[in-house]
């Protein structure tokens, strides 16, 4: 911007000198020198103006590319989200159809056998989960009793600490009394 403004100033300066010098009919070498400076200032004006224009175009291009990159990443994220939702919907639709067929009992013998097998698997899984629940419940009760024992032990330790602190204070008072009586 500074170069462009300087070039505009130079072109105005030498253009006004050009008109004044032509009117005064000065010698040709001075006129050629002024023409040369005018040419250079015009050249600098065009170069700095074109550079400024290209800088603005480049800046806009970078801005657009940045926006495009952001939009592409958000588009990819949305696309994966849509794909996941579609897969989940298909899975739920298939499961819904399977459950409806199992409830209606309209399937052929092969489907009944497969539903019977899935029922058996589900019963086995329920039994397995009940066993796990029982194990977890037992572990919870065991942990609860251990916590109660630790609390009881910490309470007895606290009482013992308090008792020892009282004895310590009594001993300190006794020692201080001995020292004060020997000093007098």
C-alpha positions as CSV (number, residue, x, y, z in Angstrom):
1,X,0.0,0.0,0.0
2,X,2.8,2.4,0.9
3,X,4.6,1.7,-2.4
4,X,1.4,2.2,-4.3
5,X,0.7,5.5,-2.6
6,X,4.3,6.6,-3.2
7,X,4.0,5.7,-6.9
8,X,0.8,7.7,-7.2
9,X,2.5,10.7,-5.6
10,X,5.5,10.4,-7.9
11,X,3.3,10.1,-11.1
12,X,1.4,13.3,-10.1
13,X,4.6,15.1,-9.3
14,X,6.2,14.4,-12.6
15,X,3.0,14.7,-14.6
16,X,2.6,18.3,-13.3
17,X,6.3,19.0,-13.9
18,X,5.9,17.6,-17.4
19,X,3.1,20.0,-18.3
20,X,5.0,23.0,-16.8
21,X,8.3,22.1,-18.5
22,X,6.7,21.6,-21.9
23,X,5.1,25.0,-21.6
24,X,8.4,26.7,-20.6
25,X,10.2,25.0,-23.6
26,X,13.2,23.9,-21.6
27,X,16.1,22.1,-23.2
28,X,15.6,18.6,-24.5
29,X,18.0,16.8,-22.1
30,X,16.1,18.1,-19.0
31,X,12.8,17.2,-20.7
32,X,14.1,13.7,-21.5
33,X,15.2,13.4,-17.8
34,X,11.7,14.4,-16.6
35,X,10.2,11.9,-19.1
36,X,12.4,9.2,-17.8
37,X,11.4,9.9,-14.2
38,X,7.7,10.0,-15.2
39,X,8.1,6.6,-17.0
40,X,9.8,5.1,-14.0
41,X,7.1,6.4,-11.6
42,X,4.4,5.1,-13.9
43,X,6.1,1.7,-14.1
44,X,6.4,1.6,-10.3
45,X,2.7,2.5,-10.1
46,X,1.6,-0.3,-12.4
47,X,3.9,-2.8,-10.6
48,X,2.8,-1.9,-7.1
49,X,-0.8,-1.8,-8.2
50,X,-0.7,-5.2,-9.8
51,X,1.2,-6.6,-6.8
52,X,-1.5,-5.1,-4.5
53,X,-4.2,-6.6,-6.7
54,X,-2.5,-10.0,-6.7
55,X,-2.1,-9.9,-2.9
56,X,-5.8,-9.3,-2.5
57,X,-6.7,-12.1,-4.9
58,X,-4.2,-14.4,-3.1
59,X,-5.6,-13.5,0.3
60,X,-9.2,-14.2,-0.9
61,X,-8.1,-17.5,-2.4
62,X,-6.5,-18.6,0.9
63,X,-9.6,-17.6,2.8
64,X,-11.8,-19.6,0.4
65,X,-9.5,-22.6,0.6
66,X,-9.6,-22.5,4.4
67,X,-13.4,-22.4,4.3
68,X,-13.5,-25.2,1.8
69,X,-11.2,-27.4,4.0
70,X,-13.4,-26.7,7.1
71,X,-16.5,-27.6,5.1
72,X,-14.9,-30.8,3.7
73,X,-14.0,-32.0,7.3
74,X,-17.5,-31.2,8.6
75,X,-19.0,-32.9,5.5
76,X,-16.9,-36.0,6.2
77,X,-17.9,-36.1,9.8
78,X,-21.6,-35.7,8.9
79,X,-21.2,-38.5,6.3
80,X,-19.8,-40.9,8.8
81,X,-22.5,-40.0,11.3
82,X,-25.2,-40.6,8.6
83,X,-23.6,-44.0,7.7
84,X,-23.5,-45.0,11.3
85,X,-27.2,-44.0,11.8
86,X,-28.1,-45.9,8.6
87,X,-26.4,-49.0,9.8
88,X,-28.0,-48.8,13.2
89,X,-31.4,-48.3,11.6
90,X,-30.9,-51.3,9.3
91,X,-29.8,-53.4,12.3
92,X,-32.9,-52.4,14.3
93,X,-35.2,-53.0,11.3
94,X,-33.8,-56.5,10.9
95,X,-34.1,-57.2,14.6
96,X,-37.7,-55.9,14.6
97,X,-38.6,-58.1,11.6
98,X,-37.0,-61.1,13.3
99,X,-38.9,-60.4,16.5
100,X,-42.2,-59.9,14.7
101,X,-41.8,-63.2,12.9
102,X,-41.0,-64.9,16.2
103,X,-44.1,-63.5,17.8
104,X,-46.4,-64.2,14.9
105,X,-45.2,-67.8,14.6
106,X,-45.7,-67.6,10.8
107,X,-42.2,-68.8,9.9
108,X,-41.5,-72.2,8.4
109,X,-40.0,-75.1,10.4
110,X,-36.4,-73.8,9.8
111,X,-37.2,-70.4,11.2
112,X,-38.9,-72.0,14.2
113,X,-35.9,-74.1,14.8
114,X,-33.7,-71.0,14.6
115,X,-36.0,-69.1,17.0
116,X,-35.9,-72.1,19.3
117,X,-32.1,-72.1,19.2
118,X,-32.0,-68.4,19.8
119,X,-34.4,-68.8,22.7
120,X,-32.1,-71.5,24.2
121,X,-29.1,-69.2,23.7
122,X,-31.0,-66.4,25.4
123,X,-31.9,-68.7,28.3
124,X,-28.3,-69.7,28.7
125,X,-27.2,-66.1,28.6
126,X,-29.8,-65.2,31.3
127,X,-28.5,-68.0,33.5
128,X,-25.0,-66.9,33.0
129,X,-25.9,-63.3,33.9
130,X,-27.8,-64.5,37.0
131,X,-24.6,-66.4,38.1
132,X,-22.5,-63.3,37.5
133,X,-25.0,-61.2,39.4
134,X,-24.8,-63.6,42.3
135,X,-21.0,-63.5,42.2
136,X,-21.0,-59.7,42.1
137,X,-23.6,-59.6,45.0
138,X,-21.4,-61.9,47.1
139,X,-18.3,-59.8,46.4
140,X,-20.2,-56.7,47.3
141,X,-21.3,-58.1,50.7
142,X,-17.8,-59.3,51.4
143,X,-16.4,-55.8,50.5
144,X,-19.1,-54.3,52.7
145,X,-18.1,-56.4,55.7
146,X,-14.4,-55.7,55.1
147,X,-15.2,-51.9,55.1
148,X,-17.1,-52.3,58.3
149,X,-14.1,-54.1,59.9
150,X,-11.7,-51.5,58.7
151,X,-13.9,-48.7,60.1
152,X,-14.1,-50.5,63.5
153,X,-10.4,-50.9,63.6
154,X,-9.8,-47.3,62.7
155,X,-12.2,-46.2,65.4
156,X,-10.3,-48.3,68.0
157,X,-7.0,-46.8,66.8
158,X,-8.5,-43.3,67.1
159,X,-9.6,-44.0,70.7
160,X,-6.2,-45.4,71.6
161,X,-4.5,-42.3,70.0
162,X,-6.7,-40.0,72.0
163,X,-5.9,-41.9,75.2
164,X,-2.2,-41.7,74.5
165,X,-2.4,-38.0,73.8
166,X,-4.2,-37.4,77.1
167,X,-1.4,-39.3,78.9
168,X,1.2,-37.3,77.0
169,X,-0.4,-34.0,78.1
170,X,-0.6,-35.1,81.7
171,X,3.1,-36.1,81.6
172,X,4.0,-32.7,80.1
173,X,2.1,-30.9,82.8
174,X,3.9,-33.0,85.4
175,X,7.3,-32.3,83.9
176,X,6.5,-28.5,83.7
177,X,5.4,-28.5,87.4
178,X,8.7,-30.2,88.4
179,X,10.8,-27.7,86.5
180,X,8.9,-24.7,87.9
181,X,9.2,-26.0,91.5
182,X,13.0,-26.5,91.1
183,X,13.5,-23.1,89.6
184,X,11.9,-21.3,92.6
